[in-house]
């Protein structure tokens, strides 16, 4: 039983490390090699690299807030949620595997962006997609990881509702 617990913890730490590591490696490359607001076309202006330092949250929301509020809302609260996510992940051994993977993506990506905010004072975003009818904000690998986690949870939730049998109703006479 102890071997299974150690293997499970090792796999969880590996998934968290991969999520965090890919995010930080790509951000470091961008910080070193791309100038702020430089525009590099990867796929015919549909997919571009554009370095942006985001001091706010998603799509720069909150970047104009006073520093103390940004510190509490954009650093303190995520720190609490990520801490709880780690606790939940490691303290519940019977979670479905897909749920564990989703939480690793959410927490790993969250730690990547929180690390940036604490160490660099802002989050480095650098990818942008524009398909004319659909356009994204500038994002990073941590954001992709978080979205993958959310999508897995949504699919699992929908599958659970579809596969969940209706309770039997009995007539009362």
N, C-alpha and C positions, 0 to 999 in steps of 0.2 A: 504494500500500500504506500509506503514511504517513497519507493522508487517512482510510482505513478505520480505522486505529488511533486516530486523533484522534476520529473520530466515535464509535467504540465506547467510548472513555474518557469522552467527553462524555455519552453516554447513561447509562453506569454512574454517573457522578458525579451526573447529574440524578436517577436512581432513588434513589440513596443520600440525596440532599438532600431529595427529596419525602418519603421515609420519616421521616427525622430531623425535617424541618420541620413536617410535619403533627403529629407527636408533640409537639414543643416548643410549637407555637402553641396546641394544645388544652390542654396542661398549664399554660401561662401564663394562659390565660383562666380555667381552674379555680382556680388559685392566687389570682387577683385577685378572682373573683366568687363563689366558693363557700366557705362556712365549713367547718372541719374537721367531719366526720361529718354535715354537713347532708344531708338526704335530699330529692332532687328527683325526682318521678315524671315520666317521659317518656311511657311507654306503660303505663298502668294497673298500676303497681307491677311490671310484667314487666321493664321496662328503666328503671333509675334511675341518677341521678348521685349519688355519695356520695364526697366528697373524703377520701382516706386517704393519709397520708404513711407509706410502707413503708420501714423501715430494713433489712429483711431481703431475702431473695430471693423467689421465687415463693411466694405465699400467706404472706408474712412469715416463711418458714423462715430460721432463723439470726439473727433479730433480737435474740436474747438472748445471742448469742456475745460474748466479749470483743472490744473494738474492734479489736485487732491482727489477730485471726482474720477478722473481718468485712472489714477492709481488704484482707487477702491474698486471701480466697476470693471476696468480692463485688466487688472492684475490680481487684486485680492479675491474677487469672486471666482474668476477662472481657477485660481490656485486652490480654493476650497473645493470646487466641483471636480477638478482633476484629481485631487487627493482622495476625495470620496470615490471617484471612478476606479482608482487604483486599489483602494481598500475593498470595494465591491468585487472587483475582478479577481483578486487573490484570496478573498475570504469565502467565496461561494464556489466550491469545487464542482457542483453538479449543473452548472449553466450549460445550455446547448453550445456546441462548438461554434456555430455561426454567430451566436450572441457574443461569445468571447472574442472572436475575430473582430466583430463590429466595435466592441468596446476598446480593443487594442488600437484600432484605426482612429477612433474618436479621441482617446487619451493621448496616443502617440502624436497625432497632429496638433492637438491642443498644447501639449508640452513644447512642441517645436515653435509654435507661435508665441507662447508665453516666455520661452527662453529668449527669443528675439527681443521681446518687449522689455524684459528685465536687463539683459546684457547690452543691447544696442539702443534702447529707448524707443524703438519702432519695429514694425514687422516688415521684412523685405518681401515685396510681391514683385513678380516679374513675367508672368504668362498672361496673355490676352488672346481671346478668340473673337472673331467677327465674321459672322455668316450672313451679313446684311439684315436678315429678318430676326436674327438672334445674336446678341453680343454679350459677352461676360464683362465683369469688372476685371481688374488685374489681380491675379491670385498666385499662389505658390503650392508646393507639394503638400504642405501641412493641410491646406484647404482641400486639396484633392483627397487626402487621407480621411479627413473629417466627413466629406461628402460620401465617400465609399462606405464609411461606418453608418451614416444616416440611411443610405440606400439599402444596405443589408438589413438594418432594423425595420425599415418600412416593408421590405419584401417578406421578412419573417413575420411581421405583424399581420400583413394581408394573408399570407399563407395560413397563419394560425386561425384567422377568422373564417377562411374558406374551409379548412379541414376540421374545424371545431363542430362536433355534432350538436344538433339542437337538443335541448333538454326535453325529456318526455313529459308531456302534460297529461295529468290524469284528471278525469272528470269527477267532480264531487257531487254525489247524489243527495 
